[in-house]
Amino acid sequence: MAEIIQKDGTWTFDGETLRLTPGRDKNVGLLRRTLGELPVPLRAVAGISLEQGRKAGRLRLRLRDGADPLLQVTGGRLSEPHDPYQLLVEPGRYGVAEYFAEEVRTALLLDQVPADPVDAYLLPGPSLPLSVSAGDGTVSFDGERVRLEWNWKTEDAKAAAGARTLALGDISAVEWLPAAGLENGHLRFLVHHSPTKAPAKYDPHAVELWGFKKDPLMALVAAAVQARLPHPAARADGGGTDRGEVPAPAGPATAAAALPAPAAPAEDDHDALLRRLRELGDLHRSGVLTEEEFTLAKQAILKRM
């Protein structure tokens, strides 16, 4: 098993799944802390990189397009403290971070994981039930219904319509947009046969966001709903998935059960694994890896042989 522990969080990799656990540092965003440990199947990974800086570096995990409902609904708009797919790395741990990245790259190569987009979610989305209060309302989601309730800051015309309950089947799409500069953001649910161009301030199917601390948590609600809607790629082409179907993700166990077992290394990969063992020995002798890190990494490779 490969592991890197930082104030920003801990990433581990057992050859099949990466587990991204947020740290308790004050710089870790509320969304990451609320999301908790995030298991990412190797099949969902497109690549990993280490960016080195003078004061700190970053490990960045890149997922295959369409694999994660959170990334699907946020569209790269999550700010750094809230992004679960990057980890701040101290300069003194660059060697361990590069080793970790190389372990993931090697597994991607050995398991022949493609980097192309998928047309079914490979991650199940945030756990349910969810309830978040931010901006001018509170949104709750139990997997079947979305409920929107308003607070004292809600525009009178919108509040007068009262709370709204939307069945999942009535929702055609979900939008999350963070506040930026003087522009407010929103969480909006698009309803079948009820198109609207009204600003979120007046839309009874939207919560207006003003850029406060809890705004990013609305992205978790958006992702949970997105995970249970038809995948955008499947809707576009009417086809199945690279697994032959479009399941409705119900939870981590369901998503894990839907993934095939990783392929065993081919005989031609035996020499590559031996080379990797020699490289680990060099890293250990040069002091880049501790005795414990070297032992864990060596066991992981021997298990693959």
N, C-alpha and C positions, 0 to 999 in steps of 0.2 A: 504493500500500500504506500502511496506517495501522499505526503501531507506538508502543508505550509501553514504556520500559525503566526498571525500578526494581530496588532491591536484592532485593526479594521475588521478582522474576521479570520476564520479558519476554513481552508479548502482541503478536502481529502479526495483521493481517487483510488478505487479498489480494482481498477481494470474494467469495470462495467458501468459504474455510476460515479459521477462527481457530486460531492455534498458540499454545498456552499452555506456556511454558517456565519451569520453576522457577529461582529464583536460588540463589546460594550463601550467602545470609545465614543466620546461625545460627538465626533464627526460622522458617525454612522447614522444615516437618515431614518426617519420614523417608518417609512415604508419597508425598508430592509428589516428593521427590528420586528415589525408586526408580521411580516412574511415568515420570519424564522428560518429554520434550516430548509434549504431548497435542494431536493435531489434531482439531478439532471442526468438522464440516461445518455451513455456515450453516443447512441444512435442519433441524438438530437444535436450533437456538436458539429460545427463546421470547421472550427479552428481555435487556436489559443495563441496569445502573444504576450511578451513581456516588453514594456516600454520603460527604459531606465532613465532616471533623472538625477540631478545632483542631490536634492533633498529627499526625494521619494520616487519610487517607480510604481507601475501598475501592471498587474496581470489582467488581461482582458480575455474573456471567453466569448467566442462568437458562435451563435446558434444558427442552425439551418433556417432559412426563411420559412415562416409559417409553422414552426415547431412549438412556439410558446405563445399562449393567448395574451400574456402580459405584454410581450414585445409587439404583438400584433396590434393591440389597442393603443399602446403608447407611442408607437412609431418612432422610437429613438428620442422621444422628448423628455425622458426621465433625467433629471439632473444628477450629477455625480454622486452625491451622498445617498441617493435613493436607488441607484442602479445596482441590482444584485449580481451583475455579471462582470464587475471589476473589483479588484482587491488592491488596496494600497500596500506597497512593499517597501520596507526599510532597506537602504542601500546595502547594509551588511548581510542581507538575506537574498541578494540577487542570484547567487549561485544556487540556492535551494529553489528559488522561484523558476529559474531556467530549467533546472532538473525536473521540477513538477510539470512544466509546460512540455518538455521533451517526452515525458512519460505519456502524457495525453496524446501527443502527436504520433508516438509510436503505436499506441493502441488503435488510433484511428486508421493508421496504415495497415496494421496487422488484421484488423477486423473489416477492412475495406469499406469504411463508412463513407458514403458519398457526401459532397458538400452542397448538392443541389437542393432547391426548395422541396418541401413536402406539402401534401394536400390533406393532412390530418394532424391534429395537435398531438405532440409526443410528450407534452407535460400537461397535467390535469388542471392547472389553474389554482388559485387560492382556495383554502379550506372554507367550508360553510358550516353554519350560517355566518353572514357578515352584516354589520351595521356600522355606518360611518356618518358622523355629523360634521359638516363643513359648509362654508359659504352660507347660502340661504335655506339649507334644508338638511334632512337626514334621509339616507337611502339604506334600505335593508333588503337582503336577498337570501332566500332559503333554498335556492335551487329550482324552484318552480314559479315563484312570484317575486316581483320587485315592488317595493312600497316606498313612496316618496311622501315625506311629511315636511311641513314648512315651519319656520321659526319667526320670531318677531321682526327679523330683518328682511323678510320676503316682501316683494312688491305686492301692494294691496290687491290688484287685479288677479294675480296668480294665487295668492293665499285664499281669496274668496271662493275659489273652486274647490278648496278642501284637499285632503290627502288623496293620493292616487295609488291604485294597485294595478299593476300590469302583469298579466300572465306571460310566462316565457314565450309561449306560442304567438303572442301578439307583437312581440318585438322582432323587428327585421334587422336592426343593427344597433351598435352602441358606440358613442363617441366620447373620448376623453381628451380635453385640451387644457394644458396648464395656463395659468395667468402669466402674461409676459409684458413687462413694462407697464404701460397704462391700459393695456387690453386685459379684460377679465377672461378667465377660462370657464370651462363648463364640463359637466357630465350630462350627456343627453342620450335618451333612449328614443330611437326612431320606431314608430309604430306602423304596422301594416295599414294601408288605406287611410292614413292620417298624416300626410306630409305637412311640414310646417317650416316656415322661414323666420319665425319669430325669434328674437334674441332670447337667450337663456333666461334673462331677467323676467320675461313674460311667459315662457313656455312651461306648461304644467308637467311636461315630461322631462324637464331638465333642471339641474341644480347649478346655479351660478357660483363660480369660484373666484375669490379675490386675491389669491396668492398667500394665504395664511398657512400655518404650520401643518394642519391636517389635510390640506388639499391633495397631496400625493396619495393618501389612503383611498381616495375616490377611484384611483387607478386600479386598486385591488378589486373593488366592486365591478368596475368595467371589465376587468380580466375574467372574473368569475362568471359573468354573464356571457362574455365572448366565448369562453370555453364550451358553453352549452348551446351555442348557436351553430348552424352549419358552417363548416370551414369556408372562408372566402374563395379559396382555390377550387373547392369541390362545387360550390355554387356556380362559379364562372364557367367550368367546363362540363359540369354534370357527371363527371367521372367519379371513380372511387379514389383510393389512396394508394401509396406505394405498399400498403399492406393489404389492399384489395377491398377495403371497406372504410366507412366513415363512422366510427363509434362516437357515442355521446359520453365524454369523460365524466365519470362519477366520482373519482377520487384517485389517490396515489396507487392503491392496490389494483384498480381497474387498468390504469395506464401501464403499470408494470407488467401485468398479466398479458397485455396486448403485444408487448415487445418480444421478438424472437430471441432465443438464447444466442449470445455472441458466438461467432464462428471460431473454431479451434485454429490455432496457427498452422499454416501449411508447412510441409517438411522443408520447403525452400527458405522459411523464415527462421529455421533453427540457427543458422550462422549469424543472422541479425541479432538474435537474442544473446548469443555468445559474445558478440561484439559489445552489446549493451552492458553485459556483466563486466567486461574489461574496463569500459568507460566508467562504470560505477566505482570499480576498484581505484581508478586514477583519481576520481573526485574525492574518495574517502582518504586516500593517502595524502592528497594535497590540502586536506582540512576543510574542503567545501561542505562535505557531508559529515555529520556526527556519526558515531558508532550506531546509535539507534536508527537514524535515518537510513544508513547504509544497509543495516540488517533487514529493515522493513522492505526496502526497495529490492534487495536481492531475493527475498522470499517471494515477492510478487512476480519477479521474472522467472524464477525456478518453477513456480506454480504454472505459469503459461507454457513451460517446456514439457 
